[in-house]
């Protein structure tokens, strides 16, 4: 399974994705934790971290086992 470099602390689990009829194990990362890592480790501001994630992580396809990025749902109605 592929991992994003130096972001292991943001791994929240694994999943199986289906691609071309094949089950592929894939790492799942917390987007919120990656933002925290980039801000603390690299001294980025929130907007810089979001831009970095958008350009370098969220839109990067590295093959069928490309890691997945998840974000929390913020919904006041359900207090999430």
Helices and strands as residue ranges (DSSP letters): G 8-10, E 11-19, E 22-30, H 31-42, H 46-52, I 53-58, E 68-70, G 76-78
